[in-house]
């Protein structure tokens, strides 16, 4: 500060004292700042009283003392200083320097809000929403959120956007939601950035735009949103809205997984398992699947069971494989149903039980799993776990063939060739075996070479 301003402060000018205190505070000379705040505060400079309260509250330049903080906040608050009213309300809310009292907290917060203190407006809205210090009133909550949002509070803008997005307390309006999400996102509100990505991803209030969606997801990811980080990884893996890059996909999965996010852990595990964007490492894959599975992620439970089944990254253990397949089924994993059926069919990790295997193949078949549908046909053909029926076997082979299953096509070719469950029909047999060849069935190629080559 200029010498004349310091002289003014020393002569007792409270405005100069307050300005000098602020300058010293900015230089982190807190003890000197407290000295001049107190000088101005004792002359009823309201902002100085509030700032002196802050120093006592935070213990900056003076020993922390919540009661003295309350004393100075109250002096300024009673003279209608909105910042002091806000701070005094905070003290009552947390019980710092005074006995906790939600009603008085609301009283002082409302006084600040009525002076267009945007943070107070937001908190008054929250009080009305949850019933802190006042009876719940959703309409009043919305009123204060809207007012705070209009005055630039990013948290209120996000809440208002969410209200329009979900339509819980106002009529759903995606375009208004996007308007407020953008307002908040400009202030780097990470939740709003994510929601904008979601809106452009799914065409909510705007046309679907993968590039714009990626831009917003990426911004949220850079600001630490681990869900967005995983989605950015998916975008890089699939080339959605951005040029495909498997190393970048793995990078973003890893960033998200570092927050122990189960979906990212499973995605990262698959990268390590298959060498996608990273050097193949089955041990790391197993570790990722384990961490995700312990959070009840169904696909990770299945993948962990598969690791134990094949010994990928861990010593093979068929019993543990069965354990995790069962856990995965509880979370809705269709792949796990099929693999567990195989375990019962072959007696891996459990006692061989064809009836149970058939039931599980049938359950997986209901989810349109082509290999499961094929196996239901096998079981009808062999009579394992179910009454033998070649006719029913053909029905199931036909169902599997609709999914371009080469094994089913091969079996249908044999059925027509030998008249198993259907009338012999050499032409139909050749047709099915030809299709099986086209889809890569080697046994079909051998039969075609032997029987139909001439």
C-alpha positions in Angstrom: 0.0 0.0 0.0 1.0 3.6 -0.5 2.5 5.4 2.5 -0.4 7.9 2.7 -2.9 5.0 2.9 -0.9 3.5 5.8 -0.8 6.9 7.5 -4.6 7.1 7.1 -4.9 3.7 8.7 -2.6 4.7 11.6 -4.6 7.9 12.0 -7.8 5.9 12.7 -9.5 5.8 9.3 -11.5 2.6 9.4 -11.8 2.2 5.6 -8.0 2.5 5.3 -7.5 0.1 8.2 -9.8 -2.5 6.5 -8.0 -2.0 3.1 -4.6 -2.4 4.8 -5.8 -5.6 6.6 -6.9 -7.0 3.3 -3.6 -6.2 1.6 -1.7 -7.9 4.5 -4.0 -10.9 4.4 -3.4 -11.3 0.6 0.4 -11.4 1.4 -0.4 -14.1 4.1 0.8 -11.8 6.8 -2.1 -13.0 8.9 -1.1 -11.6 12.4 -0.7 -8.1 11.0 -4.0 -8.5 9.1 -5.8 -9.4 12.3 -4.4 -6.4 14.0 -5.9 -4.0 11.4 -9.1 -6.0 11.0 -9.6 -5.5 14.8 -8.9 -1.8 14.6 -11.5 -1.4 11.9 -14.0 -3.8 13.5 -13.9 -1.9 16.8 -15.0 1.2 14.7 -18.0 -0.8 13.4 -16.7 -1.6 10.0 -19.0 -4.5 9.1 -16.8 -6.3 6.6 -13.8 -6.0 8.9 -16.0 -7.5 11.7 -16.9 -10.4 9.4 -13.3 -10.9 8.3 -12.1 -10.8 11.8 -14.6 -13.5 12.6 -13.2 -15.5 9.7 -9.7 -15.3 11.2 -10.9 -16.5 14.6 -12.9 -19.3 12.9 -10.0 -20.5 10.8 -7.2 -19.8 13.2 -5.4 -17.5 10.8 -3.1 -14.9 12.5 -4.6 -15.7 15.9 -5.5 -18.7 17.9 -8.7 -20.4 16.7 -11.7 -19.4 18.8 -15.2 -20.2 17.6 -16.9 -18.1 20.3 -15.0 -15.0 19.3 -15.8 -15.8 15.7 -19.5 -15.9 16.6 -19.1 -12.7 18.5 -17.8 -10.7 15.5 -20.1 -12.4 13.0 -23.1 -11.5 15.2 -22.1 -7.9 15.5 -21.9 -7.5 11.7 -24.9 -9.8 11.0 -27.2 -7.7 13.3 -26.3 -4.7 11.2 -27.4 -6.6 8.1 -24.0 -7.7 6.7 -25.0 -10.6 4.4 -21.6 -12.4 4.5 -21.7 -12.3 8.3 -25.3 -13.6 8.4 -24.2 -16.5 6.2 -21.2 -17.3 8.4 -23.3 -17.0 11.6 -25.8 -19.4 10.1 -23.0 -21.8 9.4 -21.9 -21.7 13.1 -25.4 -22.5 14.3 -25.7 -25.3 11.7 -22.4 -27.0 12.8 -22.6 -26.0 16.5 -19.3 -24.0 16.3 -19.0 -21.4 19.1 -22.7 -21.8 19.8 -25.1 -24.6 20.6 -26.3 -26.3 17.4 -29.6 -24.8 16.4 -31.1 -25.5 12.9 -33.9 -23.0 13.4 -31.5 -20.1 14.1 -29.2 -21.4 11.3 -32.2 -21.1 8.9 -33.1 -17.7 10.4 -29.7 -16.1 9.6 -29.3 -17.9 6.3 -32.7 -16.6 5.1 -31.6 -13.0 6.1 -28.5 -13.4 3.9 -30.5 -14.9 1.1 -33.0 -12.0 1.0 -30.0 -9.8 0.3 -29.2 -11.9 -2.8 -26.3 -13.7 -1.2 -26.2 -16.5 -3.8 -24.7 -19.2 -1.6 -27.3 -18.4 1.1 -30.0 -18.7 -1.5 -28.8 -22.1 -2.5 -28.6 -23.3 1.1 -32.1 -21.9 1.9 -33.3 -24.0 -1.0 -31.6 -27.0 0.4 -33.2 -26.3 3.8 -36.6 -26.2 2.3 -35.9 -29.4 0.3 -34.8 -31.5 3.3 -36.5 -29.8 6.2 -33.5 -28.4 8.0 -34.7 -25.7 10.5 -38.0 -25.3 8.6 -40.8 -27.5 7.4 -40.2 -29.1 4.0 -41.6 -27.1 1.1 -40.5 -28.3 -2.4 -42.0 -25.3 -4.2 -40.0 -22.9 -2.0 -36.9 -25.0 -2.4 -37.3 -24.7 -6.2 -37.9 -20.9 -5.9 -34.6 -20.4 -4.0 -32.6 -22.8 -6.2 -33.8 -20.9 -9.2 -33.0 -17.5 -7.7 -29.5 -18.7 -6.6 -28.9 -20.1 -10.1 -29.9 -16.9 -11.7 -27.4 -15.1 -9.5 -24.6 -17.5 -10.7 -24.3 -20.2 -8.0 -23.0 -23.2 -10.0 -24.4 -25.7 -7.4 -27.8 -24.2 -7.7 -27.6 -24.3 -11.5 -26.7 -28.0 -11.4 -29.6 -28.7 -9.0 -32.0 -26.8 -11.1 -30.8 -28.6 -14.2 -31.3 -31.9 -12.4 -34.8 -30.9 -11.4 -35.7 -30.3 -15.1 -33.8 -33.4 -16.2 -35.6 -35.9 -13.9 -38.9 -34.0 -13.7 -39.4 -34.9 -10.0 -40.6 -31.5 -8.8 -41.2 -29.7 -12.0 -42.3 -30.8 -15.5 -39.5 -32.6 -17.2 -37.8 -30.4 -19.8 -34.5 -31.6 -21.2 -33.8 -28.3 -23.1 -34.1 -26.3 -19.9 -31.9 -28.9 -18.2 -29.2 -28.5 -20.8 -29.4 -24.7 -20.5 -28.6 -24.9 -16.8 -26.1 -27.7 -17.1 -24.2 -25.5 -19.6 -24.3 -22.5 -17.1 -22.8 -24.7 -14.4 -20.4 -26.5 -16.7 -18.8 -23.1 -17.7 -17.8 -22.9 -14.0 -16.3 -26.4 -14.3 -19.1 -28.1 -12.4 -18.0 -31.7 -13.1 -21.5 -33.2 -12.6 -22.9 -30.8 -15.2 -20.1 -31.7 -17.6 -20.9 -35.3 -17.2 -24.7 -34.8 -17.7 -24.1 -32.8 -20.9 -22.0 -35.7 -22.2 -24.9 -38.0 -21.3 -27.5 -35.8 -23.0 -25.6 -35.5 -26.3 -24.8 -39.3 -26.0 -28.5 -40.2 -25.8 -30.2 -37.4 -27.6 -32.0 -35.9 -24.6 -33.0 -32.3 -25.5 -30.5 -32.2 -28.3 -29.7 -34.4 -31.4 -27.3 -37.2 -30.7 -23.7 -36.0 -31.3 -20.9 -38.4 -30.5 -18.2 -35.8 -30.9 -19.9 -33.2 -28.6 -20.8 -35.9 -26.1 -17.1 -37.0 -26.0 -16.0 -33.4 -25.5 -18.1 -33.1 -22.4 -17.3 -36.5 -21.0 -13.6 -35.7 -21.5 -13.9 -32.4 -19.6 -15.6 -34.2 -16.7 -12.9 -36.9 -16.9 -10.1 -34.3 -16.7 -11.8 -32.8 -13.7 -11.7 -36.1 -11.9 -15.1 -37.8 -12.5 -14.2 -41.5 -12.5 -17.4 -42.6 -14.2 -16.7 -40.1 -17.1 -13.1 -41.4 -17.2 -14.4 -44.9 -17.8 -16.7 -43.7 -20.5 -13.9 -41.8 -22.2 -12.0 -45.2 -22.2 -15.0 -46.8 -23.9 -15.1 -44.0 -26.5 -11.4 -44.5 -27.3 -11.9 -48.3 -27.4 -14.9 -48.1 -29.8 -13.9 -45.0 -31.7 -17.0 -43.3 -30.6 -16.8 -39.5 -31.1 -13.0 -39.7 -31.3 -10.4 -41.6 -33.3 -10.0 -45.1 -32.0 -7.0 -45.6 -29.7 -6.6 -48.7 -27.6 -3.7 -47.4 -25.6 -5.7 -44.3 -24.7 -8.7 -46.5 -23.8 -6.5 -48.5 -21.4 -5.1 -45.3 -20.0 -8.5 -43.9 -19.1 -9.7 -47.2 -17.7 -6.7 -47.2 -15.5 -7.4 -43.7 -14.3 -10.9 -44.6 -13.4 -9.9 -47.9 -11.9 -7.5 -46.1 -9.6 -10.7 -44.8 -7.9 -11.7 -48.5 -7.4 -14.6 -48.1 -9.9 -15.9 -51.6 -10.5 -16.9 -51.1 -14.2 -13.5 -49.6 -15.1 -11.7 -52.3 -13.1 -13.5 -55.0 -15.2 -12.8 -53.1 -18.4 -9.1 -52.8 -17.5 -9.0 -56.4 -16.6 -10.3 -57.3 -20.0 -7.5 -55.1 -21.6 -4.9 -57.0 -19.6 -6.5 -60.3 -20.3 -6.5 -59.8 -24.1 -3.6 -57.4 -24.5 -5.8 -54.5 -25.6 -3.9 -51.2 -25.5 -1.5 -52.8 -22.9 0.9 -55.7 -22.8 -1.0 -58.8 -22.0 -0.7 -59.6 -18.3 -3.0 -62.3 -16.9 -1.9 -61.7 -13.3 -2.9 -58.0 -13.5 -6.2 -59.0 -15.2 -6.9 -61.4 -12.4 -6.2 -58.7 -9.8 -8.6 -56.2 -11.6 -11.4 -58.8 -11.9 -10.9 -59.7 -8.2 -11.3 -56.1 -7.1 -14.4 -55.6 -9.3 -15.9 -58.9 -8.3 -15.6 -58.0 -4.6 -17.9 -55.1 -5.4 -20.5 -57.5 -6.8 -19.9 -56.6 -10.5 -21.5 -59.4 -12.3 -19.3 -59.5 -15.4 -16.2 -59.3 -13.3 -17.5 -62.2 -11.2 -17.9 -64.2 -14.4 -14.4 -63.2 -15.6 -12.9 -64.1 -12.2 -14.6 -67.5 -12.4 -13.2 -68.0 -15.9 -9.7 -67.1 -14.6 -10.0 -69.9 -12.0 -11.5 -72.2 -14.6 -8.6 -71.9 -17.0 -5.8 -70.9 -14.6 -5.4 -67.4 -16.2 -3.2 -65.4 -13.8 -3.9 -67.8 -10.9 -3.6 -71.5 -10.0 -6.5 -73.3 -11.6 -9.3 -74.0 -9.1 -12.5 -75.5 -10.5 -14.3 -75.1 -7.1 -13.6 -71.4 -6.9 -14.6 -71.1 -10.6 -18.0 -72.7 -9.7 -18.3 -70.4 -6.7 -17.8 -67.2 -8.8 -20.0 -68.4 -11.6 -22.8 -68.9 -9.1 -22.1 -65.4 -7.7 -22.2 -63.9 -11.2 -25.5 -65.6 -12.0 -27.0 -63.9 -9.0 -26.0 -60.6 -10.6 -27.6 -61.6 -13.9 -24.6 -62.9 -15.9 -25.8 -65.1 -18.8 -22.2 -66.2 -19.7 -21.9 -67.6 -16.2 -25.0 -69.7 -16.6 -23.5 -71.3 -19.6 -20.1 -72.0 -18.0 -21.7 -73.3 -14.8 -23.8 -75.7 -17.0 -20.5 -76.9 -18.6 -19.1 -77.5 -15.1 -22.1 -79.7 -14.2 -22.0 -81.4 -17.5 -18.2 -82.3 -17.2 -18.0 -82.5 -13.4 -15.6 -79.6 -13.0 -15.7 -78.3 -9.4 -19.0 -80.0 -8.8 -20.3 -83.5 -9.0 -21.4 -84.3 -12.5 -25.1 -83.7 -12.8 -26.6 -83.8 -16.3 -30.1 -82.9 -15.1 -28.8 -79.7 -13.5 -26.6 -79.0 -16.6 -29.6 -79.3 -18.9 -31.6 -76.9 -16.7 -28.8 -74.3 -16.8 -28.3 -74.7 -20.6 -32.1 -74.2 -21.0 -31.9 -71.1 -18.7 -29.0 -69.6 -20.8 -30.9 -70.5 -24.0 -33.8 -68.4 -22.8 -31.4 -65.4 -23.0 -30.6 -66.2 -26.7 -27.2 -67.7 -26.0 -26.6 -69.7 -29.2 -24.1 -72.1 -27.7 -26.6 -72.9 -24.9 -29.3 -73.4 -27.4 -27.0 -75.8 -29.3 -26.3 -77.7 -26.1 -30.0 -78.1 -25.3 -30.2 -79.8 -28.7 -27.2 -82.0 -27.7 -28.9 -83.1 -24.5 -32.1 -84.0 -26.3 -30.1 -86.0 -28.8 -28.2 -87.9 -26.2 -30.9 -88.1 -23.6 -28.6 -86.7 -20.9 -30.6 -85.1 -18.1 -33.8 -85.1 -20.2 -35.9 -87.7 -22.0 -34.2 -88.5 -25.3 -35.9 -87.0 -28.4 -34.2 -86.6 -31.8 -37.2 -84.5 -33.0 -36.7 -82.0 -30.1 -33.0 -82.0 -30.8 -33.6 -80.9 -34.4 -35.9 -78.1 -33.1 -33.2 -76.7 -30.9 -30.5 -77.1 -33.6 -32.8 -75.0 -35.9 -33.1 -72.4 -33.2 -29.3 -72.2 -32.8 -28.7 -72.1 -36.6 -30.8 -68.9 -36.8 -27.9 -67.3 -34.8 -25.4 -68.5 -37.4 -24.1 -71.2 -35.1 -21.8 -73.4 -37.2 -22.1 -76.4 -34.8 -25.9 -76.3 -35.1 -25.7 -76.2 -38.9 -23.3 -79.2 -38.9 -25.7 -81.2 -36.6 -28.6 -80.4 -38.8 -26.7 -81.6 -41.8 -26.0 -84.9 -40.1 -29.7 -85.2 -39.1 -30.8 -84.8 -42.7 -28.1 -87.0 -44.0 -28.9 -89.9 -41.7 -32.6 -89.2 -41.1 -32.2 -88.5 -37.4 -35.3 -86.7 -36.1 -36.2 -85.8 -39.6 -36.7 -87.6 -42.9 -33.5 -88.2 -44.9 -32.9 -85.5 -47.3 -29.5 -85.4 -49.0 -30.1 -82.0 -50.6 -31.1 -80.4 -47.3 -28.1 -82.1 -45.7 -25.8 -80.6 -48.3 -27.4 -77.2 -47.7 -26.8 -77.2 -44.0 -23.3 -78.7 -44.2 -22.4 -76.1 -46.8 -23.5 -73.3 -44.5 -21.6 -74.9 -41.6 -18.5 -74.8 -43.8 -19.0 -71.2 -44.6 -19.1 -70.4 -40.9 -15.9 -72.4 -40.3 -16.9 -75.9 -39.1 -14.0 -78.2 -40.0 -15.9 -81.4 -39.5 -18.5 -80.2 -42.0 -15.7 -79.6 -44.5 -14.4 -83.2 -44.1 -17.9 -84.7 -44.7 -18.5 -82.4 -47.7 -15.2 -83.4 -49.2 -16.0 -87.1 -48.6 -19.6 -87.2 -49.7 -20.4 -84.3 -51.9 -17.1 -83.6 -53.8 -18.0 -85.7 -56.9 
